[in-house]
Amino acid sequence: MAPATIMAGARRLVSSRRRTEAPRRRPSPSTPPKKLRPMSEIMARAKYAVVERADYSDIICEQCGSGERPGELLLCDKCDKGFHMRCLRPIVVRIPIGSWLCPKCSGHRRVRTFSQKRIIDFFKIQKSGDGKKKCNLSQDTRKRRRRPLVLLKKRRRLLPFIPSEDPNQRLKQMGSLASALTAMQMEFSDDLTYSSDMAPRSANQAKFENGGMQVLSREDMETLELCRSMSRRGECPPFIVVFDSCEGYLYHEIICTAAVMLLNCLFSIFILIMWCSYTVEADAQIKDMTFIAEYTGDVDYIKNRENDDCDSMMTLLLATNPSESLVICPDKCGNIARFINGINNHTPEGKKKQNCKCVRYSVNGECRVLLVATRDIAKGERLYYDYNGYEHEYPTHHFV
Ligand SMILES: C[S@@+](CC[C@H](N)C(=O)[O-])C[C@H]1O[C@@H](n2cnc3c(N)ncnc32)[C@H](O)[C@@H]1O
């Protein structure tokens, strides 16, 4: 396996200027005043009116109702309400750079349902009719099973995913992805995308990788191509994007606070509608070494993204010359890979959850990031991988 990649967002240093931390004390009157800017200048620049609050000590988390751990409370730059970073969904792992709006002020993600026609349009699905390839797939799988175990163990090959047979189930799977992407205001793309204001395609060269990058074998490349052509025909991988329901912190709070249980439950239903977070579930049994998805999105230089808040950035190329290093940024377009959650790699329970891995390969001289199952995955199991596979910098303490 290749050295695992990391979520490149972790490369950024968390600002020591905890802009959103609720200050506990106001500066004493003896503190010399900082250089003041005229109010007209401040108002011209500020997106929202900045109102000085007399006291922040009463700030509580709007979700769990507690004012504990003020160092973890983010303040909304519009409504000034507080939220624990780990009570938000998705969890906020570091203090956002720039202004931050709570889910209510930023307008919650609307979940849309898609008709069959719209799903076909959304994914630009090509007309089916290439039954030959499908047939090859099952033959190929059978051939593999007949080989002696020792051969299979010697060179572990990438396996193609097996799409669900039932077209309605596939529509459900695609519908769930289309809804999630639409809610994130993203377009679907199963390829790395290059735009003129980011890194050019010529910048993506595996030979720039510090220490070299392993090359995807010809057979694995065929598997990758097979999976891509299946997806293009609407024979999507058997995964479903689901809302991350009450698992984790919020739920524990509800259970523990018996006295306010009813109120909290009503509140949590409201919160779940407002602040749902996505995650990916297997919709069929998945075998170890099965190709799950390629990590796709816009390719950009890491140096352009140092102040970017996108928490889904993925390392693509770690070049000997750092200014040539690249990341994948699935903020405008991407696929299901962007919705797969990470493990909390500080706890044994978190580590046990891992069932897939992110690996970087040279494919025809270009760097590509593939997600592959690392064990058999049961239907209904959620997908998790270690965001810290390579550089050990992505903060996952708060992950549930
Ligand atoms: C690549 S996205 C994964 C999809 C994400 N859940 C969503 O709804 O968009 C990464 C972000 O998801 C959240 N996340 C990922 N794994 C998580 C986990 N195990 N528990 C809680 N939040 C998680 C964190 O906010 C992280 O920065």
The ligand as an SDF file (V2000), in Angstrom:
LIG
                    3D

 27 29  0  0  0  0  0  0  0  0999 V2000
  -14.5160   14.9910    4.4820 C   0  0  0  0  0  0  0  0  0  0  0  0
  -15.7390   15.7040    5.4790 S   0  0  0  0  0  0  0  0  0  0  0  0
  -16.7240   14.2850    5.8350 C   0  0  0  0  0  0  0  0  0  0  0  0
  -18.1840   14.5280    5.5790 C   0  0  0  0  0  0  0  0  0  0  0  0
  -18.8380   15.3890    6.6000 C   0  0  0  0  0  0  0  0  0  0  0  0
  -19.3580   14.5750    7.6930 N   0  0  0  0  0  0  0  0  0  0  0  0
  -19.9310   16.2690    6.0130 C   0  0  0  0  0  0  0  0  0  0  0  0
  -21.0810   16.2390    6.4540 O   0  0  0  0  0  0  0  0  0  0  0  0
  -19.6480   17.0340    5.1030 O   0  0  0  0  0  0  0  0  0  0  0  0
  -14.7600   16.0040    6.9140 C   0  0  0  0  0  0  0  0  0  0  0  0
  -15.4730   16.6900    8.0580 C   0  0  0  0  0  0  0  0  0  0  0  0
  -16.5270   15.8710    8.5450 O   0  0  0  0  0  0  0  0  0  0  0  0
  -16.5670   15.9010    9.9560 C   0  0  0  0  0  0  0  0  0  0  0  0
  -16.2380   14.5510   10.4390 N   0  0  0  0  0  0  0  0  0  0  0  0
  -15.5330   13.6110    9.7870 C   0  0  0  0  0  0  0  0  0  0  0  0
  -15.4400   12.4870   10.5030 N   0  0  0  0  0  0  0  0  0  0  0  0
  -16.1240   12.7100   11.6400 C   0  0  0  0  0  0  0  0  0  0  0  0
  -16.4120   11.9370   12.8040 C   0  0  0  0  0  0  0  0  0  0  0  0
  -15.9690   10.6910   12.9300 N   0  0  0  0  0  0  0  0  0  0  0  0
  -17.1360   12.5010   13.7750 N   0  0  0  0  0  0  0  0  0  0  0  0
  -17.5990   13.7580   13.6460 C   0  0  0  0  0  0  0  0  0  0  0  0
  -17.3670   14.5480   12.5890 N   0  0  0  0  0  0  0  0  0  0  0  0
  -16.6430   14.0350   11.6040 C   0  0  0  0  0  0  0  0  0  0  0  0
  -15.5250   16.9020   10.4210 C   0  0  0  0  0  0  0  0  0  0  0  0
  -16.1490   18.1460   10.5590 O   0  0  0  0  0  0  0  0  0  0  0  0
  -14.5640   16.9210    9.2800 C   0  0  0  0  0  0  0  0  0  0  0  0
  -13.8640   18.1070    9.2270 O   0  0  0  0  0  0  0  0  0  0  0  0
  1  2  1  0
  2  3  1  0
  2 10  1  0
  3  4  1  0
  4  5  1  0
  5  6  1  0
  5  7  1  0
  7  8  2  0
  7  9  1  0
 10 11  1  0
 11 12  1  0
 11 26  1  0
 12 13  1  0
 13 14  1  0
 13 24  1  0
 14 15  1  0
 14 23  1  0
 15 16  2  0
 16 17  1  0
 17 18  1  0
 17 23  2  0
 18 19  1  0
 18 20  2  0
 20 21  1  0
 21 22  2  0
 22 23  1  0
 24 25  1  0
 24 26  1  0
 26 27  1  0
M  CHG  2   2   1   9  -1
M  END
$$$$
